[in-house]
Amino acid sequence: MKKDVSHSSVDSKMKLMESFGQDSAQRPYFARISDTPMADAFARKAVVHAGLGGKPVPEEERPRVWQALAQTPRRGKTTAYIHIPFCETRCLYCGFFGNPANEENQNAYVDALVKEMAAASDSPMVNSWPVHAVYLGGGTPTALSTRDLKKVLQAARQYLPLANDCEITVEGRVFGFGEDKIAACIDGGANRFSIGVQTFDTKIRQSVGRIQGIREIIACLNALKATDQAAVIIDLIYGLPGQTMETWEKDLDTFMGLEIDGVDLYQLIRFPGGKLDRAIADQKVPPVADRPMRAAMFERGGAIMEQARYRRLSIDHWGRTFRERNLYNRFMKAKTDCLGFGSGAGGFMNGYGYFLEGNLKKYLDRAGWEKPLVHMMKPDETEPLIRIVAGELEMGRINLKTAGAPLDMDMESVFRPLVSQWEQAGLVSLSKGWMTLTRAGEFWQTNLAQGMIDFYKEIVK
């Protein structure tokens, strides 16, 4: 991807862009200049990190491409994602519901999942280098039975070359997650729990499909903490229907009173036309917070965490203790290699993205006999740059003097017009080559990551 982007070519592009008046409608990576950048810098907020782009691999080519990838040894940081596509209930805001929890289907699924992992274990793609973080996600992994939870975790330890300090996360929810399942997870090697609390406000929780009340939540979190064998993390969402700044601050106070290891502070992601939108239209739940309110909640959340001396591990993630490392999420945001297993799972290997069969019956028919691929993407030529930009901005800064060295790119010169405009808009500050996001820039961080990629693609056309 080493393209010659000279100072003169950048300067000529900058003059061209100035002729457009840096109009965000024509150059959407430029920010609006206003007194309220937190709320108004862009017309809409990106909900995912800068995409990997690329083109689909034709179906007839997938087996050949996959075999080539499977025979290529890995190097560098690697994660493994194991998907558990079952939930007891479907939350209004969720876009990832797969299958209702059913013990018979779950038993069959776990057997097939283990076969898939075993079949891959002898390939150089899997066994050539340590795996540094494993994540059981979903769906709801804790919807599995005690036996199946332990079986999946033991399979990960048996079939993946886990690093000595591998972070092994079980994602879950409070409902049905009792002491027997907690013990099974720990016996299986889990050393991190990520619990989807979303809010401690029982009324708001139940209005969006969460079942348990605050007493049950606190009891579960205290039970996890009492084991003293794993990091305990929760998710809290801001912008939920009926949520106010007062209830958001109360959620943060409740979290800090528990003295667990960390928290993700997420903005509500709405899926257009989904169950939440329909419930709001039917006046079954109150409207969600508008963008200025979400921006204010983001700002307030960050201020409270800083005042309490929590360590910021990424834009959205905060740690109280050094037990919490947040490795999986940090590696994934930097687009490191990821081994994907299970129905509906995605992975990423040597620049290729891939997705596995999401239909449970079709997955059960294929797993163990072949990798149940349904989609693959060839790497975009900017993929190495995406890794750098997405990973660095997730930490709230990037050293433009040094970050481009692996690509033989002078990022200070390449991105000067864009970064200067963002500084004028109040999204970043510049000092000795470092571009550091302001609080407003942190709120719009995914827009900035995508903006750098889009800007680069335009100037090298």
C-alpha positions as CSV (number, residue, x, y, z in Angstrom):
1,M,0.0,0.0,0.0
2,K,3.1,2.3,-0.2
3,K,1.8,5.0,-2.5
4,D,3.7,8.1,-3.3
5,V,1.8,10.9,-1.6
6,S,4.1,13.9,-2.0
7,H,3.9,17.2,-0.2
8,S,3.0,18.9,-3.5
9,S,0.2,16.4,-4.2
10,V,-1.3,17.0,-0.7
11,D,-1.0,20.7,-1.1
12,S,-2.8,20.6,-4.5
13,K,-5.5,18.5,-3.0
14,M,-5.9,20.9,-0.1
15,K,-6.4,23.8,-2.5
16,L,-9.0,21.7,-4.3
17,M,-10.8,21.0,-1.0
18,E,-10.7,24.7,-0.1
19,S,-12.5,25.5,-3.3
20,F,-15.4,23.4,-1.9
21,G,-15.3,25.6,1.2
22,Q,-14.7,22.5,3.2
23,D,-18.4,21.8,2.9
24,S,-19.2,18.8,5.0
25,A,-22.0,17.9,2.5
26,Q,-19.4,17.5,-0.2
27,R,-16.5,16.4,2.0
28,P,-18.2,14.5,4.8
29,Y,-14.9,13.8,6.6
30,F,-14.7,17.6,7.4
31,A,-16.4,18.6,10.6
32,R,-18.9,21.4,11.0
33,I,-17.5,24.5,12.7
34,S,-19.7,25.4,15.6
35,D,-19.6,26.4,19.2
36,T,-21.0,23.0,20.2
37,P,-18.8,20.4,18.5
38,M,-19.9,17.7,20.9
39,A,-23.4,17.8,19.5
40,D,-22.9,19.2,16.0
41,A,-19.6,18.3,14.5
42,F,-21.2,15.8,12.1
43,A,-24.6,15.1,10.8
44,R,-24.7,11.6,12.2
45,K,-22.5,9.5,14.4
46,A,-20.9,6.4,13.0
47,V,-21.9,3.3,15.0
48,V,-19.0,1.0,14.0
49,H,-15.3,1.5,13.4
50,A,-13.9,2.3,10.0
51,G,-14.9,-0.6,7.7
52,L,-12.3,-2.9,6.2
53,G,-13.7,-2.4,2.7
54,G,-12.5,-4.8,0.1
55,K,-14.5,-6.9,-2.3
56,P,-16.5,-10.2,-1.8
57,V,-14.7,-13.4,-2.6
58,P,-16.9,-15.3,-5.1
59,E,-18.6,-18.3,-3.6
60,E,-16.7,-20.7,-6.0
61,E,-13.4,-19.3,-4.9
62,R,-14.0,-19.5,-1.1
63,P,-12.8,-23.1,-0.6
64,R,-9.5,-22.4,-2.3
65,V,-8.9,-19.1,-0.5
66,W,-9.8,-20.6,2.8
67,Q,-7.4,-23.5,2.4
68,A,-4.6,-21.0,1.5
69,L,-5.4,-19.0,4.7
70,A,-5.6,-22.2,6.8
71,Q,-2.1,-23.3,5.7
72,T,-0.6,-19.8,6.4
73,P,1.1,-19.5,9.8
74,R,0.0,-16.6,11.9
75,R,2.2,-14.0,13.6
76,G,1.2,-11.1,15.8
77,K,-1.5,-10.6,18.4
78,T,-4.5,-12.9,17.8
79,T,-8.0,-13.3,19.3
80,A,-10.6,-16.0,19.1
81,Y,-14.3,-15.3,19.0
82,I,-16.7,-18.1,19.9
83,H,-20.3,-17.3,19.2
84,I,-23.2,-18.6,21.3
85,P,-26.4,-17.8,19.3
86,F,-29.0,-18.3,22.1
87,C,-31.0,-15.9,24.3
88,E,-33.8,-16.4,26.9
89,T,-35.4,-13.2,25.8
90,R,-34.9,-10.6,23.1
91,C,-34.1,-7.0,24.2
92,L,-35.9,-4.2,22.3
93,Y,-32.6,-2.6,21.3
94,C,-30.8,-5.7,20.2
95,G,-29.9,-6.5,16.6
96,F,-28.1,-9.8,17.3
97,F,-30.8,-12.1,18.5
98,G,-30.4,-15.5,16.9
99,N,-32.3,-18.4,18.5
100,P,-34.4,-18.9,21.6
101,A,-32.7,-20.9,24.4
102,N,-33.6,-24.5,24.1
103,E,-31.6,-27.2,25.9
104,E,-31.8,-29.8,23.1
105,N,-30.7,-27.4,20.4
106,Q,-28.0,-26.0,22.7
107,N,-26.6,-29.5,23.4
108,A,-26.4,-30.3,19.7
109,Y,-24.9,-26.9,19.0
110,V,-22.1,-27.2,21.6
111,D,-21.2,-30.6,20.2
112,A,-21.0,-29.2,16.7
113,L,-19.0,-26.1,17.9
114,V,-16.4,-28.4,19.6
115,K,-16.1,-30.4,16.4
116,E,-15.5,-27.2,14.4
117,M,-12.7,-26.2,16.8
118,A,-11.2,-29.6,16.8
119,A,-11.1,-29.8,13.0
120,A,-9.3,-26.5,12.8
121,S,-6.7,-27.2,15.6
122,D,-4.1,-28.9,13.3
123,S,-3.9,-26.1,10.8
124,P,-1.0,-23.6,10.7
125,M,-3.5,-20.8,10.9
126,V,-4.5,-22.0,14.3
127,N,-1.6,-23.7,15.9
128,S,1.4,-21.6,14.7
129,W,1.2,-18.8,17.2
130,P,-0.3,-18.0,20.6
131,V,-3.9,-16.8,21.0
132,H,-3.9,-13.8,23.3
133,A,-7.6,-13.3,24.0
134,V,-10.7,-15.5,23.8
135,Y,-14.2,-14.1,23.9
136,L,-17.4,-16.1,24.3
137,G,-20.1,-13.8,23.0
138,G,-23.6,-13.9,21.6
139,G,-26.4,-14.1,22.0
140,T,-26.0,-15.0,25.6
141,P,-23.3,-17.5,26.5
142,T,-24.6,-17.8,30.0
143,A,-27.9,-19.2,28.6
144,L,-26.0,-22.5,28.1
145,S,-26.3,-25.2,30.7
146,T,-23.5,-25.6,33.3
147,R,-22.2,-28.6,31.4
148,D,-22.1,-26.9,28.0
149,L,-20.5,-23.8,29.3
150,K,-17.6,-25.8,30.8
151,K,-17.4,-27.9,27.7
152,V,-16.9,-24.9,25.4
153,L,-14.3,-23.4,27.6
154,Q,-12.4,-26.7,28.0
155,A,-12.5,-27.1,24.2
156,A,-10.9,-23.6,23.8
157,R,-8.1,-24.6,26.1
158,Q,-7.6,-28.0,24.4
159,Y,-7.8,-26.9,20.7
160,L,-6.3,-23.3,20.8
161,P,-2.7,-22.5,21.6
162,L,-3.5,-20.0,24.4
163,A,-0.9,-17.7,25.6
164,N,0.1,-18.0,29.3
165,D,-1.6,-14.7,30.0
166,C,-4.5,-15.2,27.7
167,E,-7.6,-13.2,28.6
168,I,-10.7,-15.6,28.5
169,T,-14.0,-13.7,28.7
170,V,-17.5,-15.0,29.2
171,E,-20.1,-12.5,28.2
172,G,-23.5,-12.9,29.9
173,R,-26.4,-11.5,31.7
174,V,-27.7,-11.9,35.3
175,F,-30.8,-14.0,34.4
176,G,-30.1,-17.7,35.1
177,F,-26.4,-17.1,35.9
178,G,-26.1,-18.8,39.3
179,E,-23.2,-20.0,41.4
180,D,-23.1,-23.4,39.6
181,K,-22.5,-21.7,36.2
182,I,-20.0,-19.2,37.7
183,A,-18.1,-22.2,39.1
184,A,-18.2,-24.0,35.8
185,C,-16.8,-21.0,34.0
186,I,-13.9,-20.6,36.4
187,D,-13.2,-24.3,36.3
188,G,-13.2,-24.1,32.5
189,G,-10.5,-21.4,32.6
190,A,-12.5,-18.1,32.4
191,N,-10.7,-15.2,33.9
192,R,-13.0,-12.4,32.9
193,F,-16.7,-11.8,33.0
194,S,-18.5,-9.2,31.0
195,I,-22.1,-8.7,32.2
196,G,-24.7,-6.8,30.3
197,V,-26.3,-4.7,33.0
198,Q,-27.1,-1.8,30.6
199,T,-28.8,0.1,33.5
200,F,-29.5,-0.5,37.2
201,D,-32.9,1.3,36.9
202,T,-35.4,-1.6,37.1
203,K,-38.2,0.3,35.3
204,I,-36.0,1.2,32.3
205,R,-34.5,-2.3,32.2
206,Q,-37.8,-4.1,32.1
207,S,-39.2,-1.7,29.5
208,V,-36.6,-2.8,27.0
209,G,-36.8,-6.5,27.8
210,R,-34.3,-7.0,30.6
211,I,-35.8,-9.2,33.3
212,Q,-33.9,-8.9,36.6
213,G,-34.1,-6.0,39.0
214,I,-31.4,-4.2,40.8
215,R,-31.2,-6.6,43.8
216,E,-30.6,-9.6,41.6
217,I,-28.0,-7.7,39.5
218,I,-26.0,-6.7,42.6
219,A,-26.2,-10.1,44.1
220,C,-24.8,-11.7,40.9
221,L,-22.0,-9.2,40.6
222,N,-21.1,-9.6,44.2
223,A,-21.0,-13.4,43.7
224,L,-18.6,-13.0,40.8
225,K,-16.5,-10.6,42.7
226,A,-16.3,-12.9,45.7
227,T,-14.6,-15.6,43.7
228,D,-11.6,-13.4,43.4
229,Q,-10.5,-15.4,40.4
230,A,-11.6,-13.2,37.4
231,A,-12.0,-9.6,36.3
232,V,-15.7,-8.5,36.6
233,I,-16.8,-6.0,34.0
234,I,-20.3,-4.6,33.2
235,D,-21.8,-2.7,30.3
236,L,-23.8,0.5,30.9
237,I,-25.7,2.1,28.1
238,Y,-26.6,5.8,27.8
239,G,-29.5,7.1,25.7
240,L,-32.0,4.4,26.7
241,P,-35.8,5.2,26.5
242,G,-36.8,7.3,29.4
243,Q,-33.3,7.7,30.7
244,T,-32.4,11.1,32.1
245,M,-29.1,12.6,33.2
246,E,-30.1,11.9,36.8
247,T,-30.7,8.2,36.1
248,W,-27.4,8.0,34.2
249,E,-25.5,9.5,37.0
250,K,-27.2,7.2,39.5
251,D,-26.1,4.2,37.3
252,L,-22.5,5.4,37.5
253,D,-22.7,5.9,41.3
254,T,-24.2,2.4,41.7
255,F,-21.4,0.9,39.6
256,M,-18.6,2.6,41.5
257,G,-20.2,1.5,44.8
258,L,-19.8,-2.1,43.8
259,E,-16.0,-1.7,43.4
260,I,-15.7,-4.2,40.5
261,D,-13.0,-4.1,38.0
262,G,-14.2,-2.2,35.0
263,V,-17.1,-0.8,32.9
264,D,-18.0,-0.1,29.3
265,L,-20.0,3.1,28.8
266,Y,-21.8,2.6,25.5
267,Q,-24.1,4.8,23.5
268,L,-27.4,3.1,22.6
269,I,-27.3,1.8,19.0
270,R,-30.6,1.9,17.2
271,F,-31.4,-0.5,14.4
272,P,-33.7,1.4,12.0
273,G,-37.1,-0.3,11.8
274,G,-36.2,-2.6,14.7
275,K,-38.3,-3.6,17.7
276,L,-37.3,-0.5,19.6
277,D,-38.3,1.9,16.9
278,R,-41.7,0.2,16.6
279,A,-42.2,0.3,20.4
280,I,-41.5,4.0,20.4
281,A,-43.8,4.6,17.5
282,D,-46.6,2.7,19.3
283,Q,-45.8,4.7,22.5
284,K,-45.1,1.6,24.4
285,V,-41.8,3.1,25.6
286,P,-40.6,6.7,25.9
287,P,-38.4,8.2,23.2
288,V,-34.7,7.7,23.3
289,A,-32.3,10.5,24.1
290,D,-31.5,12.8,21.2
291,R,-28.0,13.4,20.0
292,P,-27.2,16.5,22.2
293,M,-28.4,14.6,25.3
294,R,-26.3,11.5,24.3
295,A,-23.3,13.8,23.8
296,A,-23.9,15.3,27.3
297,M,-24.2,11.9,28.8
298,F,-21.0,10.8,27.2
299,E,-19.2,13.9,28.5
300,R,-20.6,13.5,32.0
301,G,-19.7,9.8,32.1
302,G,-16.1,10.5,31.2
303,A,-15.8,13.3,33.7
304,I,-17.2,11.1,36.5
305,M,-14.8,8.3,35.7
306,E,-11.8,10.7,35.6
307,Q,-12.8,12.3,38.9
308,A,-12.9,8.8,40.5
309,R,-9.4,8.1,39.1
310,Y,-10.4,5.2,36.8
311,R,-7.9,4.3,34.1
312,R,-9.1,4.9,30.6
313,L,-8.3,1.7,28.6
314,S,-10.1,2.9,25.4
315,I,-12.6,5.5,24.4
316,D,-15.5,3.7,26.0
317,H,-13.8,1.5,28.6
318,W,-12.6,2.2,32.1
319,G,-10.7,0.1,34.6
320,R,-10.6,0.3,38.3
321,T,-8.0,-2.4,39.0
322,F,-5.0,-3.7,37.1
323,R,-6.8,-7.0,36.8
324,E,-8.8,-5.6,34.0
325,R,-6.9,-5.3,30.7
326,N,-9.6,-5.2,28.0
327,L,-7.4,-7.1,25.6
328,Y,-10.0,-8.6,23.3
329,N,-11.8,-5.3,22.6
330,R,-8.5,-3.4,22.1
331,F,-7.2,-6.0,19.7
332,M,-10.4,-6.2,17.7
333,K,-10.6,-2.4,17.3
334,A,-7.1,-2.6,15.9
335,K,-8.2,-5.2,13.4
336,T,-5.8,-7.9,14.6
337,D,-6.3,-11.5,13.4
338,C,-9.3,-13.2,14.9
339,L,-10.2,-16.9,14.7
340,G,-14.0,-17.2,14.5
341,F,-16.0,-20.2,15.6
342,G,-19.7,-20.9,15.8
343,S,-22.9,-20.1,14.0
344,G,-23.1,-16.4,13.1
345,A,-19.4,-15.8,14.1
346,G,-17.1,-13.5,12.2
347,G,-13.3,-13.7,11.9
348,F,-10.4,-11.9,10.3
349,M,-7.2,-13.5,9.0
350,N,-4.4,-12.0,7.0
351,G,-6.6,-9.1,5.9
352,Y,-9.5,-11.4,4.8
353,G,-12.8,-11.0,6.7
354,Y,-15.1,-14.0,6.9
355,F,-18.5,-14.9,8.3
356,L,-19.9,-18.3,9.3
357,E,-23.4,-19.8,8.7
358,G,-26.0,-18.0,10.8
359,N,-28.8,-20.5,10.2
360,L,-28.6,-22.9,13.1
361,K,-29.8,-26.0,11.2
362,K,-27.4,-25.4,8.3
363,Y,-24.6,-24.8,10.7
364,L,-25.2,-28.1,12.5
365,D,-25.2,-29.9,9.1
366,R,-21.8,-28.4,8.1
367,A,-19.7,-27.9,11.3
368,G,-17.0,-30.5,11.8
369,W,-17.1,-31.5,8.1
370,E,-16.1,-28.2,6.6
371,K,-15.6,-24.6,7.7
372,P,-19.2,-23.3,7.4
373,L,-18.4,-20.1,5.5
374,V,-21.1,-18.0,4.0
375,H,-19.2,-14.8,3.2
376,M,-15.6,-13.7,2.7
377,M,-14.1,-10.3,1.9
378,K,-10.8,-9.7,0.2
379,P,-8.6,-7.2,1.9
380,D,-8.8,-3.5,0.9
381,E,-5.5,-1.9,-0.2
382,T,-5.9,0.5,2.8
383,E,-6.3,-2.4,5.3
384,P,-2.8,-1.8,6.9
385,L,-3.7,1.9,7.4
386,I,-7.1,1.0,8.8
387,R,-5.4,-1.2,11.4
388,I,-3.2,1.6,12.5
389,V,-5.8,4.4,12.5
390,A,-8.6,2.4,14.2
391,G,-6.3,1.0,16.8
392,E,-4.6,4.3,17.7
393,L,-7.8,6.4,17.8
394,E,-9.5,3.8,20.0
395,M,-6.9,5.0,22.5
396,G,-7.8,8.6,21.9
397,R,-4.6,9.7,20.2
398,I,-2.2,9.0,17.3
399,N,1.4,10.0,16.8
400,L,1.4,11.3,13.3
401,K,5.2,11.5,13.2
402,T,5.8,7.8,13.8
403,A,2.5,5.9,13.2
404,G,3.0,5.7,9.5
405,A,6.5,4.3,9.6
406,P,5.5,0.7,8.9
407,L,3.8,2.0,5.7
408,D,6.6,4.3,4.7
409,M,4.1,7.1,5.0
410,D,4.5,10.7,6.3
411,M,1.2,10.9,8.1
412,E,1.8,14.5,9.3
413,S,2.0,15.7,5.7
414,V,-0.7,13.3,4.3
415,F,-3.3,14.3,6.8
416,R,-2.4,17.9,7.4
417,P,-5.4,19.4,5.7
418,L,-7.8,17.2,7.5
419,V,-6.2,17.4,10.9
420,S,-6.0,21.2,10.7
421,Q,-9.7,21.4,9.9
422,W,-10.5,19.1,12.9
423,E,-8.4,21.2,15.2
424,Q,-10.3,24.3,14.0
425,A,-13.6,22.4,14.7
426,G,-12.5,21.6,18.3
427,L,-12.2,17.9,17.8
428,V,-8.4,17.4,18.2
429,S,-5.3,19.2,19.6
430,L,-1.8,19.0,18.1
431,S,1.5,18.9,19.9
432,K,4.9,17.6,18.8
433,G,3.3,15.3,16.2
434,W,0.7,13.9,18.5
435,M,-3.0,14.3,17.5
436,T,-5.0,14.0,20.7
437,L,-8.8,13.8,20.7
438,T,-10.7,16.4,22.7
439,R,-13.7,15.3,24.6
440,A,-15.8,16.2,21.6
441,G,-13.4,14.3,19.4
442,E,-13.7,11.2,21.6
443,F,-17.5,11.3,21.2
444,W,-17.0,11.4,17.4
445,Q,-14.1,9.1,17.4
446,T,-15.5,6.5,14.9
447,N,-16.3,9.4,12.5
448,L,-12.7,10.5,12.7
449,A,-11.3,7.0,12.1
450,Q,-13.5,6.6,9.0
451,G,-12.7,10.2,8.0
452,M,-9.0,9.5,7.9
453,I,-9.5,6.4,5.7
454,D,-11.9,8.2,3.3
455,F,-9.6,11.3,3.1
456,Y,-6.6,9.1,2.3
457,K,-8.5,7.2,-0.4
458,E,-9.5,10.5,-2.1
459,I,-6.0,12.0,-2.1
460,V,-4.4,8.9,-3.7
461,K,-7.0,8.5,-6.4
